[in-house]
Amino acid sequence: MDKSKPFIFSITELDAKGYTPTSFEWKINAGRIVKGQNSREVEVATTSANGFEKITATVEVGGFDPSCATTIVSCSTKIIW
């Protein structure tokens, strides 16, 4: 990942067994979300991620069967300065 370019984290496959996820709450450990906070995909600016070796995005997905809890997924990528 190049510091000067935004990075995109996305959820591409969800096995929701007939339910459509209706909420997406993204959090990142470094950088900042510039687009897509409440969608399946976020764009992250890395210019403010100084001192971090990698960026981790975590998303809490809601809208499944009410008997299920929300689903939390996390992914990391290395920052190349």
N, CA, C and O atoms as a CHARMM CRD file, in Angstrom:
* protein
*
  324
    1    1 MET  N      0.83900  -1.16600   0.00000 PROA 1      0.00000
    2    1 MET  CA     0.00000   0.00000   0.00000 PROA 1      0.00000
    3    1 MET  C      0.89200   1.24000   0.00000 PROA 1      0.00000
    4    1 MET  O      1.82200   1.33900   0.80000 PROA 1      0.00000
    5    2 ASP  N      0.61800   2.14800  -0.86300 PROA 2      0.00000
    6    2 ASP  CA     1.38900   3.37700  -1.01600 PROA 2      0.00000
    7    2 ASP  C      0.73000   4.47800  -0.18100 PROA 2      0.00000
    8    2 ASP  O     -0.47800   4.69300  -0.27900 PROA 2      0.00000
    9    3 LYS  N      1.51500   5.16700   0.63200 PROA 3      0.00000
   10    3 LYS  CA     1.00000   6.20400   1.53300 PROA 3      0.00000
   11    3 LYS  C      0.22400   7.29600   0.80000 PROA 3      0.00000
   12    3 LYS  O     -0.71900   7.85500   1.36100 PROA 3      0.00000
   13    4 SER  N      0.59100   7.60500  -0.41500 PROA 4      0.00000
   14    4 SER  CA    -0.04700   8.71000  -1.12500 PROA 4      0.00000
   15    4 SER  C     -1.40300   8.34800  -1.73700 PROA 4      0.00000
   16    4 SER  O     -2.14800   9.23400  -2.15600 PROA 4      0.00000
   17    5 LYS  N     -1.72400   7.05900  -1.79100 PROA 5      0.00000
   18    5 LYS  CA    -2.97900   6.62800  -2.41700 PROA 5      0.00000
   19    5 LYS  C     -3.95200   6.09800  -1.37700 PROA 5      0.00000
   20    5 LYS  O     -3.53700   5.44800  -0.41800 PROA 5      0.00000
   21    6 PRO  N     -5.25500   6.36800  -1.55500 PROA 6      0.00000
   22    6 PRO  CA    -6.23200   5.80800  -0.61700 PROA 6      0.00000
   23    6 PRO  C     -6.31200   4.29500  -0.79100 PROA 6      0.00000
   24    6 PRO  O     -6.00000   3.76400  -1.85700 PROA 6      0.00000
   25    7 PHE  N     -6.72900   3.61500   0.26100 PROA 7      0.00000
   26    7 PHE  CA    -6.87500   2.16800   0.22600 PROA 7      0.00000
   27    7 PHE  C     -8.34200   1.83900   0.44000 PROA 7      0.00000
   28    7 PHE  O     -9.03500   2.54300   1.17400 PROA 7      0.00000
   29    8 ILE  N     -8.81800   0.78000  -0.19100 PROA 8      0.00000
   30    8 ILE  CA   -10.22100   0.39600  -0.06500 PROA 8      0.00000
   31    8 ILE  C    -10.33100  -0.94500   0.64800 PROA 8      0.00000
   32    8 ILE  O     -9.71100  -1.93300   0.25400 PROA 8      0.00000
   33    9 PHE  N    -11.13600  -0.95400   1.70700 PROA 9      0.00000
   34    9 PHE  CA   -11.51200  -2.18700   2.38900 PROA 9      0.00000
   35    9 PHE  C    -12.95800  -2.45300   2.00400 PROA 9      0.00000
   36    9 PHE  O    -13.77100  -1.52900   1.98000 PROA 9      0.00000
   37   10 SER  N    -13.29100  -3.71500   1.70100 PROA 10     0.00000
   38   10 SER  CA   -14.66500  -4.01800   1.32800 PROA 10     0.00000
   39   10 SER  C    -15.07600  -5.41200   1.78000 PROA 10     0.00000
   40   10 SER  O    -14.24500  -6.29200   2.00200 PROA 10     0.00000
   41   11 ILE  N    -16.37500  -5.57900   1.90800 PROA 11     0.00000
   42   11 ILE  CA   -16.96400  -6.88500   2.18400 PROA 11     0.00000
   43   11 ILE  C    -17.56300  -7.34200   0.86800 PROA 11     0.00000
   44   11 ILE  O    -18.44700  -6.68100   0.32200 PROA 11     0.00000
   45   12 THR  N    -17.09200  -8.46000   0.35800 PROA 12     0.00000
   46   12 THR  CA   -17.55300  -8.89800  -0.95100 PROA 12     0.00000
   47   12 THR  C    -18.49700 -10.09300  -0.89700 PROA 12     0.00000
   48   12 THR  O    -19.27600 -10.30100  -1.82800 PROA 12     0.00000
   49   13 GLU  N    -18.44400 -10.87500   0.16500 PROA 13     0.00000
   50   13 GLU  CA   -19.29100 -12.06000   0.25000 PROA 13     0.00000
   51   13 GLU  C    -19.82900 -12.20900   1.65400 PROA 13     0.00000
   52   13 GLU  O    -19.06800 -12.27800   2.61900 PROA 13     0.00000
   53   14 LEU  N    -21.14100 -12.25900   1.76400 PROA 14     0.00000
   54   14 LEU  CA   -21.78200 -12.47400   3.05500 PROA 14     0.00000
   55   14 LEU  C    -22.78600 -13.59900   2.91300 PROA 14     0.00000
   56   14 LEU  O    -23.65300 -13.54500   2.04000 PROA 14     0.00000
   57   15 ASP  N    -22.68700 -14.60900   3.74700 PROA 15     0.00000
   58   15 ASP  CA   -23.66000 -15.69700   3.75800 PROA 15     0.00000
   59   15 ASP  C    -24.70100 -15.35900   4.80700 PROA 15     0.00000
   60   15 ASP  O    -24.58100 -15.76400   5.96300 PROA 15     0.00000
   61   16 ALA  N    -25.71400 -14.62200   4.40900 PROA 16     0.00000
   62   16 ALA  CA   -26.71900 -14.12700   5.34500 PROA 16     0.00000
   63   16 ALA  C    -27.97700 -14.98800   5.37400 PROA 16     0.00000
   64   16 ALA  O    -28.93100 -14.65000   6.07500 PROA 16     0.00000
   65   17 LYS  N    -28.00000 -16.08200   4.63600 PROA 17     0.00000
   66   17 LYS  CA   -29.11800 -17.01800   4.62000 PROA 17     0.00000
   67   17 LYS  C    -30.46800 -16.31200   4.41700 PROA 17     0.00000
   68   17 LYS  O    -31.40300 -16.48400   5.19900 PROA 17     0.00000
   69   18 GLY  N    -30.53700 -15.52600   3.36000 PROA 18     0.00000
   70   18 GLY  CA   -31.78700 -14.86000   3.01300 PROA 18     0.00000
   71   18 GLY  C    -31.97000 -13.47400   3.58700 PROA 18     0.00000
   72   18 GLY  O    -32.94600 -12.80100   3.25500 PROA 18     0.00000
   73   19 TYR  N    -31.06600 -13.02600   4.43600 PROA 19     0.00000
   74   19 TYR  CA   -31.17600 -11.68900   5.02200 PROA 19     0.00000
   75   19 TYR  C    -30.19100 -10.75800   4.33100 PROA 19     0.00000
   76   19 TYR  O    -29.08600 -11.16200   3.96900 PROA 19     0.00000
   77   20 THR  N    -30.60000  -9.52100   4.15700 PROA 20     0.00000
   78   20 THR  CA   -29.72900  -8.52500   3.55300 PROA 20     0.00000
   79   20 THR  C    -29.14600  -7.66100   4.66100 PROA 20     0.00000
   80   20 THR  O    -29.90000  -7.00900   5.38300 PROA 20     0.00000
   81   21 PRO  N    -27.83000  -7.63700   4.81400 PROA 21     0.00000
   82   21 PRO  CA   -27.22900  -6.77900   5.83600 PROA 21     0.00000
   83   21 PRO  C    -27.64900  -5.33400   5.61900 PROA 21     0.00000
   84   21 PRO  O    -27.62600  -4.83800   4.49300 PROA 21     0.00000
   85   22 THR  N    -28.03100  -4.65900   6.69500 PROA 22     0.00000
   86   22 THR  CA   -28.53600  -3.29400   6.57300 PROA 22     0.00000
   87   22 THR  C    -27.65500  -2.25100   7.23900 PROA 22     0.00000
   88   22 THR  O    -27.86200  -1.05300   7.04800 PROA 22     0.00000
   89   23 SER  N    -26.68100  -2.69100   8.01400 PROA 23     0.00000
   90   23 SER  CA   -25.82400  -1.70400   8.66300 PROA 23     0.00000
   91   23 SER  C    -24.36800  -2.15000   8.63400 PROA 23     0.00000
   92   23 SER  O    -24.04400  -3.32600   8.79300 PROA 23     0.00000
   93   24 PHE  N    -23.51100  -1.16600   8.42500 PROA 24     0.00000
   94   24 PHE  CA   -22.06700  -1.38800   8.37100 PROA 24     0.00000
   95   24 PHE  C    -21.40900  -0.27700   9.17200 PROA 24     0.00000
   96   24 PHE  O    -21.55800   0.89800   8.83600 PROA 24     0.00000
   97   25 GLU  N    -20.69500  -0.62400  10.21100 PROA 25     0.00000
   98   25 GLU  CA   -19.99700   0.35900  11.04300 PROA 25     0.00000
   99   25 GLU  C    -18.51400   0.03500  11.01900 PROA 25     0.00000
  100   25 GLU  O    -18.07100  -0.92800  11.64400 PROA 25     0.00000
  101   26 TRP  N    -17.74600   0.84400  10.29200 PROA 26     0.00000
  102   26 TRP  CA   -16.31800   0.61900  10.10200 PROA 26     0.00000
  103   26 TRP  C    -15.49800   1.37000  11.14600 PROA 26     0.00000
  104   26 TRP  O    -15.85300   2.47500  11.55700 PROA 26     0.00000
  105   27 LYS  N    -14.39100   0.74900  11.56900 PROA 27     0.00000
  106   27 LYS  CA   -13.40100   1.40500  12.42800 PROA 27     0.00000
  107   27 LYS  C    -12.02600   1.04200  11.88300 PROA 27     0.00000
  108   27 LYS  O    -11.81200  -0.07200  11.40400 PROA 27     0.00000
  109   28 ILE  N    -11.10800   1.98200  11.96100 PROA 28     0.00000
  110   28 ILE  CA    -9.72700   1.71600  11.53200 PROA 28     0.00000
  111   28 ILE  C     -8.78000   2.12700  12.64800 PROA 28     0.00000
  112   28 ILE  O     -9.11300   2.97700  13.47400 PROA 28     0.00000
  113   29 ASN  N     -7.60800   1.52500  12.66700 PROA 29     0.00000
  114   29 ASN  CA    -6.64500   1.83100  13.72100 PROA 29     0.00000
  115   29 ASN  C     -5.70100   2.97400  13.34200 PROA 29     0.00000
  116   29 ASN  O     -5.02600   3.52800  14.20900 PROA 29     0.00000
  117   30 ALA  N     -5.64900   3.32900  12.06000 PROA 30     0.00000
  118   30 ALA  CA    -4.74100   4.38000  11.59800 PROA 30     0.00000
  119   30 ALA  C     -5.32100   4.98700  10.32700 PROA 30     0.00000
  120   30 ALA  O     -6.15300   4.36600   9.66400 PROA 30     0.00000
  121   31 GLY  N     -4.89200   6.18500   9.98800 PROA 31     0.00000
  122   31 GLY  CA    -5.45100   6.85100   8.82000 PROA 31     0.00000
  123   31 GLY  C     -6.83200   7.38500   9.14600 PROA 31     0.00000
  124   31 GLY  O     -7.16900   7.58900  10.31300 PROA 31     0.00000
  125   32 ARG  N     -7.63700   7.61200   8.10400 PROA 32     0.00000
  126   32 ARG  CA    -9.00600   8.08900   8.33300 PROA 32     0.00000
  127   32 ARG  C     -9.90500   7.62700   7.19800 PROA 32     0.00000
  128   32 ARG  O     -9.47300   7.51300   6.05100 PROA 32     0.00000
  129   33 ILE  N    -11.14500   7.36700   7.53200 PROA 33     0.00000
  130   33 ILE  CA   -12.13700   6.96800   6.53300 PROA 33     0.00000
  131   33 ILE  C    -12.60000   8.22300   5.81100 PROA 33     0.00000
  132   33 ILE  O    -13.05000   9.17400   6.45000 PROA 33     0.00000
  133   34 VAL  N    -12.49500   8.23700   4.47800 PROA 34     0.00000
  134   34 VAL  CA   -12.88800   9.41700   3.71000 PROA 34     0.00000
  135   34 VAL  C    -14.16700   9.19400   2.91200 PROA 34     0.00000
  136   34 VAL  O    -14.75900  10.14400   2.39900 PROA 34     0.00000
  137   35 LYS  N    -14.59300   7.93500   2.80800 PROA 35     0.00000
  138   35 LYS  CA   -15.77700   7.65600   2.00400 PROA 35     0.00000
  139   35 LYS  C    -16.34800   6.28200   2.38400 PROA 35     0.00000
  140   35 LYS  O    -15.59700   5.32900   2.59200 PROA 35     0.00000
  141   36 GLY  N    -17.68600   6.18900   2.47300 PROA 36     0.00000
  142   36 GLY  CA   -18.35200   4.90300   2.59100 PROA 36     0.00000
  143   36 GLY  C    -18.60900   4.36500   3.98100 PROA 36     0.00000
  144   36 GLY  O    -18.85600   3.16700   4.12100 PROA 36     0.00000
  145   37 GLN  N    -18.56400   5.19300   5.02300 PROA 37     0.00000
  146   37 GLN  CA   -18.68400   4.70600   6.39700 PROA 37     0.00000
  147   37 GLN  C    -19.82900   3.71400   6.60800 PROA 37     0.00000
  148   37 GLN  O    -19.63200   2.72600   7.31500 PROA 37     0.00000
  149   38 ASN  N    -20.98600   3.92200   6.04400 PROA 38     0.00000
  150   38 ASN  CA   -22.13700   3.05300   6.28800 PROA 38     0.00000
  151   38 ASN  C    -22.45900   2.14300   5.11000 PROA 38     0.00000
  152   38 ASN  O    -23.62000   1.80400   4.87900 PROA 38     0.00000
  153   39 SER  N    -21.43500   1.75100   4.37200 PROA 39     0.00000
  154   39 SER  CA   -21.65100   0.90300   3.20000 PROA 39     0.00000
  155   39 SER  C    -20.75400  -0.33700   3.26800 PROA 39     0.00000
  156   39 SER  O    -20.00500  -0.51800   4.22800 PROA 39     0.00000
  157   40 ARG  N    -20.83600  -1.17300   2.25700 PROA 40     0.00000
  158   40 ARG  CA   -20.01500  -2.39200   2.19800 PROA 40     0.00000
  159   40 ARG  C    -18.54100  -2.10600   1.93000 PROA 40     0.00000
  160   40 ARG  O    -17.71100  -3.01100   2.01900 PROA 40     0.00000
  161   41 GLU  N    -18.21000  -0.86700   1.60500 PROA 41     0.00000
  162   41 GLU  CA   -16.84300  -0.53100   1.21200 PROA 41     0.00000
  163   41 GLU  C    -16.45600   0.82400   1.78300 PROA 41     0.00000
  164   41 GLU  O    -17.25500   1.76000   1.75900 PROA 41     0.00000
  165   42 VAL  N    -15.23000   0.93500   2.29900 PROA 42     0.00000
  166   42 VAL  CA   -14.72700   2.22800   2.76200 PROA 42     0.00000
  167   42 VAL  C    -13.41300   2.55100   2.06800 PROA 42     0.00000
  168   42 VAL  O    -12.61100   1.67400   1.74600 PROA 42     0.00000
  169   43 GLU  N    -13.22900   3.83400   1.85600 PROA 43     0.00000
  170   43 GLU  CA   -11.96900   4.33500   1.31900 PROA 43     0.00000
  171   43 GLU  C    -11.22300   4.99200   2.47900 PROA 43     0.00000
  172   43 GLU  O    -11.77500   5.83000   3.19100 PROA 43     0.00000
  173   44 VAL  N     -9.96300   4.60000   2.65700 PROA 44     0.00000
  174   44 VAL  CA    -9.16700   5.06900   3.78400 PROA 44     0.00000
  175   44 VAL  C     -7.96700   5.85600   3.28200 PROA 44     0.00000
  176   44 VAL  O     -7.19400   5.36600   2.45900 PROA 44     0.00000
  177   45 ALA  N     -7.81500   7.08200   3.78200 PROA 45     0.00000
  178   45 ALA  CA    -6.62900   7.88200   3.48800 PROA 45     0.00000
  179   45 ALA  C     -5.55400   7.48700   4.48200 PROA 45     0.00000
  180   45 ALA  O     -5.81300   7.42100   5.68400 PROA 45     0.00000
  181   46 THR  N     -4.36100   7.22600   3.99800 PROA 46     0.00000
  182   46 THR  CA    -3.28600   6.74300   4.85900 PROA 46     0.00000
  183   46 THR  C     -2.28700   7.81300   5.25300 PROA 46     0.00000
  184   46 THR  O     -1.35000   7.53300   6.00100 PROA 46     0.00000
  185   47 THR  N     -2.46500   9.02900   4.76900 PROA 47     0.00000
  186   47 THR  CA    -1.46000  10.06900   5.00600 PROA 47     0.00000
  187   47 THR  C     -1.28800  10.39200   6.48900 PROA 47     0.00000
  188   47 THR  O     -0.22700  10.87500   6.88200 PROA 47     0.00000
  189   48 SER  N     -2.29100  10.14300   7.31900 PROA 48     0.00000
  190   48 SER  CA    -2.15600  10.42600   8.75700 PROA 48     0.00000
  191   48 SER  C     -1.81700   9.16900   9.56000 PROA 48     0.00000
  192   48 SER  O     -2.01000   9.13600  10.77500 PROA 48     0.00000
  193   49 ALA  N     -1.31500   8.13900   8.88300 PROA 49     0.00000
  194   49 ALA  CA    -0.99800   6.87100   9.55600 PROA 49     0.00000
  195   49 ALA  C      0.47600   6.75900   9.91200 PROA 49     0.00000
  196   49 ALA  O      1.00300   5.65200  10.02800 PROA 49     0.00000
  197   50 ASN  N      1.14300   7.88500  10.08600 PROA 50     0.00000
  198   50 ASN  CA     2.57000   7.86700  10.42500 PROA 50     0.00000
  199   50 ASN  C      2.80900   7.05700  11.68900 PROA 50     0.00000
  200   50 ASN  O      2.05700   7.16700  12.65700 PROA 50     0.00000
  201   51 GLY  N      3.85100   6.24700  11.67700 PROA 51     0.00000
  202   51 GLY  CA     4.20400   5.44800  12.83700 PROA 51     0.00000
  203   51 GLY  C      3.53200   4.08600  12.88700 PROA 51     0.00000
  204   51 GLY  O      3.82100   3.28700  13.77700 PROA 51     0.00000
  205   52 PHE  N      2.64100   3.81100  11.94500 PROA 52     0.00000
  206   52 PHE  CA     1.95800   2.52000  11.90800 PROA 52     0.00000
  207   52 PHE  C      2.56200   1.64400  10.82500 PROA 52     0.00000
  208   52 PHE  O      2.86800   2.12600   9.73500 PROA 52     0.00000
  209   53 GLU  N      2.73600   0.36700  11.11500 PROA 53     0.00000
  210   53 GLU  CA     3.25000  -0.58100  10.14000 PROA 53     0.00000
  211   53 GLU  C      2.13200  -1.13400   9.25800 PROA 53     0.00000
  212   53 GLU  O      2.35900  -1.49600   8.10300 PROA 53     0.00000
  213   54 LYS  N      0.92600  -1.19200   9.81600 PROA 54     0.00000
  214   54 LYS  CA    -0.20300  -1.70100   9.04000 PROA 54     0.00000
  215   54 LYS  C     -1.47800  -1.00000   9.47000 PROA 54     0.00000
  216   54 LYS  O     -1.56400  -0.44600  10.56700 PROA 54     0.00000
  217   55 ILE  N     -2.45800  -1.03300   8.59500 PROA 55     0.00000
  218   55 ILE  CA    -3.77900  -0.50100   8.89100 PROA 55     0.00000
  219   55 ILE  C     -4.72700  -1.68400   9.03000 PROA 55     0.00000
  220   55 ILE  O     -4.74500  -2.58900   8.19700 PROA 55     0.00000
  221   56 THR  N     -5.50800  -1.65500  10.09300 PROA 56     0.00000
  222   56 THR  CA    -6.51200  -2.69200  10.32300 PROA 56     0.00000
  223   56 THR  C     -7.88400  -2.04700  10.27100 PROA 56     0.00000
  224   56 THR  O     -8.15300  -1.06800  10.96700 PROA 56     0.00000
  225   57 ALA  N     -8.74500  -2.60600   9.44000 PROA 57     0.00000
  226   57 ALA  CA   -10.13800  -2.15600   9.35500 PROA 57     0.00000
  227   57 ALA  C    -11.01100  -3.23500   9.97900 PROA 57     0.00000
  228   57 ALA  O    -10.83700  -4.42400   9.71500 PROA 57     0.00000
  229   58 THR  N    -11.94300  -2.80200  10.80300 PROA 58     0.00000
  230   58 THR  CA   -12.88900  -3.70900  11.43700 PROA 58     0.00000
  231   58 THR  C    -14.28600  -3.20100  11.10900 PROA 58     0.00000
  232   58 THR  O    -14.56300  -2.00700  11.22100 PROA 58     0.00000
  233   59 VAL  N    -15.16500  -4.11200  10.70300 PROA 59     0.00000
  234   59 VAL  CA   -16.52800  -3.71900  10.37800 PROA 59     0.00000
  235   59 VAL  C    -17.50300  -4.57200  11.17500 PROA 59     0.00000
  236   59 VAL  O    -17.35600  -5.79100  11.27400 PROA 59     0.00000
  237   60 GLU  N    -18.49700  -3.90600  11.73600 PROA 60     0.00000
  238   60 GLU  CA   -19.58600  -4.57800  12.43500 PROA 60     0.00000
  239   60 GLU  C    -20.78600  -4.54500  11.49200 PROA 60     0.00000
  240   60 GLU  O    -21.25300  -3.47600  11.09800 PROA 60     0.00000
  241   61 VAL  N    -21.27300  -5.72000  11.14000 PROA 61     0.00000
  242   61 VAL  CA   -22.35300  -5.84200  10.16900 PROA 61     0.00000
  243   61 VAL  C    -23.62700  -6.25600  10.89200 PROA 61     0.00000
  244   61 VAL  O    -23.62800  -7.22100  11.65600 PROA 61     0.00000
  245   62 GLY  N    -24.70400  -5.52900  10.65000 PROA 62     0.00000
  246   62 GLY  CA   -25.99600  -5.84200  11.26300 PROA 62     0.00000
  247   62 GLY  C    -27.06900  -6.03100  10.21000 PROA 62     0.00000
  248   62 GLY  O    -26.85400  -5.74800   9.03100 PROA 62     0.00000
  249   63 GLY  N    -28.23200  -6.51200  10.64400 PROA 63     0.00000
  250   63 GLY  CA   -29.35500  -6.68400   9.73500 PROA 63     0.00000
  251   63 GLY  C    -29.65200  -8.12300   9.40400 PROA 63     0.00000
  252   63 GLY  O    -30.43400  -8.40400   8.49600 PROA 63     0.00000
  253   64 PHE  N    -29.03300  -9.05000  10.13500 PROA 64     0.00000
  254   64 PHE  CA   -29.26600 -10.47200   9.91200 PROA 64     0.00000
  255   64 PHE  C    -30.48500 -10.93300  10.70300 PROA 64     0.00000
  256   64 PHE  O    -31.20500 -10.12300  11.28700 PROA 64     0.00000
  257   65 ASP  N    -30.69800 -12.20500  10.71000 PROA 65     0.00000
  258   65 ASP  CA   -31.75100 -12.82600  11.50500 PROA 65     0.00000
  259   65 ASP  C    -31.68100 -12.25400  12.92100 PROA 65     0.00000
  260   65 ASP  O    -30.60600 -12.24800  13.52100 PROA 65     0.00000
  261   66 PRO  N    -32.80900 -11.77100  13.47200 PROA 66     0.00000
  262   66 PRO  CA   -32.80000 -11.15900  14.80200 PROA 66     0.00000
  263   66 PRO  C    -32.28100 -12.07800  15.91100 PROA 66     0.00000
  264   66 PRO  O    -31.86700 -11.59400  16.96400 PROA 66     0.00000
  265   67 SER  N    -32.29600 -13.39000  15.69100 PROA 67     0.00000
  266   67 SER  CA   -31.78200 -14.30300  16.71600 PROA 67     0.00000
  267   67 SER  C    -30.25600 -14.36200  16.70100 PROA 67     0.00000
  268   67 SER  O    -29.65400 -14.96300  17.59200 PROA 67     0.00000
  269   68 CYS  N    -29.63400 -13.75800  15.71900 PROA 68     0.00000
  270   68 CYS  CA   -28.17400 -13.74200  15.62100 PROA 68     0.00000
  271   68 CYS  C    -27.62700 -12.40300  16.11000 PROA 68     0.00000
  272   68 CYS  O    -28.30000 -11.37500  16.02400 PROA 68     0.00000
  273   69 ALA  N    -26.42800 -12.43000  16.61100 PROA 69     0.00000
  274   69 ALA  CA   -25.74300 -11.18800  16.98900 PROA 69     0.00000
  275   69 ALA  C    -25.17400 -10.55000  15.72200 PROA 69     0.00000
  276   69 ALA  O    -25.16200 -11.16200  14.65400 PROA 69     0.00000
  277   70 THR  N    -24.71600  -9.33900  15.85900 PROA 70     0.00000
  278   70 THR  CA   -24.04100  -8.72300  14.71800 PROA 70     0.00000
  279   70 THR  C    -22.75300  -9.48400  14.44200 PROA 70     0.00000
  280   70 THR  O    -22.24200 -10.19200  15.31000 PROA 70     0.00000
  281   71 THR  N    -22.24100  -9.33800  13.24900 PROA 71     0.00000
  282   71 THR  CA   -21.01700 -10.01100  12.85200 PROA 71     0.00000
  283   71 THR  C    -19.90100  -8.98400  12.77800 PROA 71     0.00000
  284   71 THR  O    -20.08300  -7.90500  12.21300 PROA 71     0.00000
  285   72 ILE  N    -18.75200  -9.31300  13.34300 PROA 72     0.00000
  286   72 ILE  CA   -17.60100  -8.41700  13.30800 PROA 72     0.00000
  287   72 ILE  C    -16.48300  -9.10500  12.53500 PROA 72     0.00000
  288   72 ILE  O    -16.11700 -10.24500  12.82200 PROA 72     0.00000
  289   73 VAL  N    -15.94700  -8.38600  11.54300 PROA 73     0.00000
  290   73 VAL  CA   -14.88300  -8.90700  10.68400 PROA 73     0.00000
  291   73 VAL  C    -13.74700  -7.90400  10.68100 PROA 73     0.00000
  292   73 VAL  O    -13.97400  -6.69600  10.73900 PROA 73     0.00000
  293   74 SER  N    -12.52000  -8.40800  10.61200 PROA 74     0.00000
  294   74 SER  CA   -11.34900  -7.53200  10.62600 PROA 74     0.00000
  295   74 SER  C    -10.35600  -7.96800   9.55700 PROA 74     0.00000
  296   74 SER  O    -10.23000  -9.15400   9.25400 PROA 74     0.00000
  297   75 CYS  N     -9.64300  -6.97800   8.98400 PROA 75     0.00000
  298   75 CYS  CA    -8.63700  -7.25100   7.95900 PROA 75     0.00000
  299   75 CYS  C     -7.52700  -6.22800   8.08600 PROA 75     0.00000
  300   75 CYS  O     -7.78900  -5.07100   8.41500 PROA 75     0.00000
  301   76 SER  N     -6.29200  -6.63300   7.83000 PROA 76     0.00000
  302   76 SER  CA    -5.14300  -5.71400   7.90700 PROA 76     0.00000
  303   76 SER  C     -4.35700  -5.72000   6.61500 PROA 76     0.00000
  304   76 SER  O     -4.36100  -6.70500   5.87600 PROA 76     0.00000
  305   77 THR  N     -3.68000  -4.61300   6.34500 PROA 77     0.00000
  306   77 THR  CA    -2.76800  -4.52900   5.22000 PROA 77     0.00000
  307   77 THR  C     -1.54400  -3.74500   5.64300 PROA 77     0.00000
  308   77 THR  O     -1.64200  -2.80700   6.43400 PROA 77     0.00000
  309   78 LYS  N     -0.40400  -4.12300   5.12300 PROA 78     0.00000
  310   78 LYS  CA     0.85700  -3.46300   5.46600 PROA 78     0.00000
  311   78 LYS  C      0.97400  -2.13500   4.71800 PROA 78     0.00000
  312   78 LYS  O      0.59900  -2.03400   3.54900 PROA 78     0.00000
  313   79 ILE  N      1.48800  -1.13800   5.39400 PROA 79     0.00000
  314   79 ILE  CA     1.73400   0.17400   4.78700 PROA 79     0.00000
  315   79 ILE  C      3.17600   0.21400   4.30800 PROA 79     0.00000
  316   79 ILE  O      4.09200  -0.08100   5.07600 PROA 79     0.00000
  317   80 ILE  N      3.38700   0.57200   3.06200 PROA 80     0.00000
  318   80 ILE  CA     4.73200   0.70600   2.51800 PROA 80     0.00000
  319   80 ILE  C      5.02400   2.19900   2.35200 PROA 80     0.00000
  320   80 ILE  O      4.36600   2.87600   1.56300 PROA 80     0.00000
  321   81 TRP  N      5.98100   2.69700   3.07400 PROA 81     0.00000
  322   81 TRP  CA     6.32100   4.11400   2.98800 PROA 81     0.00000
  323   81 TRP  C      7.36200   4.27700   1.96300 PROA 81     0.00000
  324   81 TRP  O      7.81200   5.39500   1.71200 PROA 81     0.00000
